[in-house]
Amino acid sequence: MSERALAGCRRTSGIVRVLLDGAETPAHRSHIAGCATCRSASERVARFDRGLVAAAAEVIATIPAPDMAPSRRNLKVATMATLAGAVAVGVVMAAVIIGTRTPPTGSGPPGAFASVASVRGPLALLGLVCGDVPGGEVCQSTALDHTHRVSLTEAGGRVVEVEARIESNDGERLDKRGAEQLLARFAAAALAPDVGAATARWLQDAWPSCDSGCSTELADVSLRLAQDSSSVSLVLRER
């Protein structure tokens, strides 16, 4: 193994940023070819991007109104390896999520939350993969330095509580720029449109002054925002 591989490479973080921006040059590719550390990092970025595009394309293929959604051929998904990239994906996909949401079925009133089944698609568009756990589902994606996680608690096939969480993978300080927007996107995936809009407005207003935690009560749902240096979370409970 080369000394460069053993010692790491000072250029790796810069190479990753260039790859995420899609701005690599022949000089960058030449360096990656000769540097095991940067080559491994570039392969992780490529795998992450391919997985995100595949998830988005799979969900879009199931949408029954093709005039409301971008086609597979024209789909261009920004990377979610950084919070800024994740927010960009949320902005691009928000119209698809809202335009294709159908109200939950059942004998009772729909309430603030959607059915568990209808939440999976919008969360997949945001790059999360869902799996069953006792009492609900956990949907998650792991980026280079942080993890997005949405935990759904269900009762009778309908969501009754959501925890959306963004946390550093190594316990170091989390770059929270745009975090409130991403939390709003996760919340909108599980909420009725009017409740999701009210939640987004509250997050936008509360975020600048919410140092460690704050909460509010809306007509149909209670919200609690909490954060520390390495994570931020939003809990929504049916009232």
C-alpha positions in Angstrom: 0.0 0.0 0.0 1.3 3.5 -0.9 2.3 6.0 1.7 -0.4 8.3 0.4 -3.1 5.6 1.1 -1.7 4.9 4.6 -1.6 8.6 5.5 -4.8 9.6 3.9 -5.0 12.5 1.4 -5.3 16.2 2.1 -7.2 16.6 -1.1 -10.0 14.2 -0.4 -12.6 16.6 1.0 -12.0 19.0 -1.9 -12.3 16.2 -4.4 -15.6 15.1 -2.8 -17.0 18.6 -3.1 -16.0 18.8 -6.7 -17.7 15.5 -7.4 -20.9 16.5 -5.7 -20.9 19.7 -7.8 -20.3 17.7 -11.0 -17.3 19.9 -11.8 -14.5 17.4 -11.9 -11.7 18.0 -14.5 -9.2 15.7 -16.1 -6.7 16.7 -13.4 -9.1 15.6 -10.7 -9.7 12.3 -12.5 -6.0 11.8 -12.8 -5.5 12.4 -9.1 -8.3 10.0 -8.2 -6.9 7.3 -10.4 -3.6 7.4 -8.5 -4.9 7.9 -5.0 -6.6 5.1 -3.2 -8.2 7.3 -0.5 -9.8 9.7 -3.1 -10.8 6.8 -5.3 -12.7 5.1 -2.4 -14.4 8.4 -1.6 -15.4 9.0 -5.2 -16.9 5.4 -5.4 -19.0 6.1 -2.3 -20.3 9.4 -3.9 -21.2 7.5 -7.1 -23.0 4.7 -5.2 -25.0 7.3 -3.2 -26.1 9.2 -6.3 -27.1 6.1 -8.2 -29.2 4.9 -5.3 -31.0 8.2 -5.0 -31.8 8.4 -8.7 -33.0 4.8 -8.8 -35.3 5.4 -5.8 -36.8 8.6 -7.3 -37.3 7.0 -10.7 -39.0 3.9 -9.2 -41.5 6.1 -7.3 -42.2 8.4 -10.2 -42.9 5.3 -12.4 -45.8 4.5 -10.1 -47.5 7.9 -10.3 -50.8 7.5 -12.3 -50.8 11.0 -13.8 -47.7 11.3 -16.0 -48.5 14.9 -16.9 -48.1 15.9 -13.3 -44.5 14.5 -12.9 -41.2 14.7 -14.7 -40.4 11.8 -17.0 -37.6 9.3 -16.2 -35.7 10.5 -19.2 -35.7 14.1 -18.0 -35.2 13.4 -14.3 -32.2 15.1 -12.9 -31.8 14.6 -9.1 -29.3 16.6 -7.1 -27.1 14.7 -4.6 -28.3 14.4 -1.0 -24.8 13.8 0.3 -24.9 17.3 1.9 -27.8 19.1 3.6 -27.7 21.7 0.9 -28.1 19.0 -1.7 -30.9 17.4 0.2 -32.8 20.7 0.4 -32.4 21.1 -3.3 -34.0 17.7 -3.9 -36.8 18.7 -1.6 -37.5 21.8 -3.6 -37.5 20.0 -6.9 -39.7 17.1 -5.7 -42.2 19.1 -3.5 -44.7 19.7 -6.4 -44.6 16.0 -7.2 -45.3 15.0 -3.6 -48.2 17.5 -3.2 -49.6 16.9 -6.6 -49.8 13.1 -6.2 -50.9 12.9 -2.6 -54.3 11.2 -2.1 -56.2 11.4 1.1 -56.1 8.3 3.3 -58.9 5.9 3.0 -61.0 4.5 5.8 -64.3 5.0 7.6 -63.0 7.7 10.0 -61.9 11.3 9.3 -58.5 11.6 7.6 -57.0 13.7 10.4 -53.6 15.5 10.2 -51.6 12.5 9.1 -51.7 10.3 6.0 -51.8 6.5 5.9 -48.4 4.7 6.3 -48.7 3.3 2.8 -49.0 6.8 1.2 -46.0 8.2 3.1 -43.5 5.7 1.7 -43.5 7.2 -1.9 -42.9 10.8 -0.9 -40.1 9.8 1.5 -38.5 7.7 -1.2 -38.5 10.7 -3.5 -36.5 12.5 -0.8 -34.0 9.6 -0.8 -35.1 7.6 2.2 -35.5 3.8 2.3 -38.3 2.5 4.6 -38.4 -0.7 6.6 -40.9 -2.2 9.1 -40.3 -2.0 12.8 -42.7 -2.9 15.7 -45.4 -0.3 15.8 -44.5 1.5 12.6 -41.7 2.1 10.1 -38.3 3.7 10.0 -37.2 5.5 6.8 -33.5 6.5 6.5 -30.7 7.6 4.2 -27.0 7.9 5.2 -24.9 10.6 3.5 -21.1 11.1 3.8 -21.2 12.8 7.2 -24.8 12.7 8.4 -28.0 10.6 8.5 -31.6 11.5 7.7 -34.1 9.4 9.6 -37.9 9.5 9.8 -39.6 7.3 12.3 -43.4 6.6 11.8 -45.6 5.4 14.6 -48.9 3.9 13.3 -52.3 2.9 14.6 -54.8 1.2 12.4 -52.7 1.7 9.3 -52.5 5.5 9.8 -49.6 7.6 11.1 -50.1 9.1 14.5 -46.6 10.3 15.3 -43.5 11.2 13.3 -40.0 11.9 14.4 -37.8 13.5 11.7 -34.1 13.6 12.6 -30.9 14.7 11.1 -27.7 13.8 12.9 -24.0 13.7 12.4 -22.5 10.3 11.7 -19.4 10.8 13.9 -20.8 13.0 16.8 -19.1 16.0 15.4 -20.8 19.4 14.8 -23.6 19.2 12.3 -23.8 21.8 9.5 -27.5 22.8 10.0 -27.8 25.2 7.1 -31.2 24.5 5.5 -32.1 21.9 8.1 -35.4 23.5 8.9 -36.4 23.3 5.2 -35.5 19.6 5.0 -37.4 18.9 8.2 -40.4 20.7 6.7 -40.2 18.4 3.6 -40.1 15.3 5.7 -43.1 16.5 7.7 -45.0 17.4 4.5 -44.6 13.8 3.3 -46.6 12.5 6.3 -49.1 15.3 6.8 -52.3 16.6 5.1 -51.3 19.5 2.8 -52.8 22.3 4.9 -51.2 20.9 8.1 -47.9 20.5 6.3 -48.0 24.1 5.1 -48.7 25.3 8.7 -45.8 23.2 10.0 -43.5 24.7 7.4 -44.5 28.2 8.4 -43.9 27.5 12.1 -40.5 26.0 11.4 -39.5 29.0 9.4 -40.6 31.5 12.1 -39.3 29.5 15.1 -35.9 28.3 13.7 -33.9 31.5 14.1 -34.6 31.8 17.9 -34.9 28.1 18.8 -31.6 27.3 20.4 -32.0 24.0 22.1 -35.8 23.4 21.8 -39.2 24.9 21.3 -42.8 23.6 20.7 -46.2 24.7 19.6 -49.8 23.3 19.3 -51.6 23.5 15.9 -55.2 22.6 15.5 -54.6 18.9 14.7 -50.9 18.2 15.6 -48.4 19.2 18.3 -44.8 20.1 17.2 -41.6 19.8 19.2 -38.2 21.0 17.7 -35.0 20.0 19.5 -31.4 20.4 18.6 -27.8 20.2 19.9 -24.5 20.6 18.2 -24.6 17.2 16.4 -28.3 16.7 15.6 -31.7 18.3 15.1 -35.1 16.7 15.4 -38.8 17.5 14.8 -41.5 15.4 16.6 -45.1 15.6 15.4 -48.0 14.0 17.4 -51.6 13.8 16.6 -53.8 15.8 19.1 
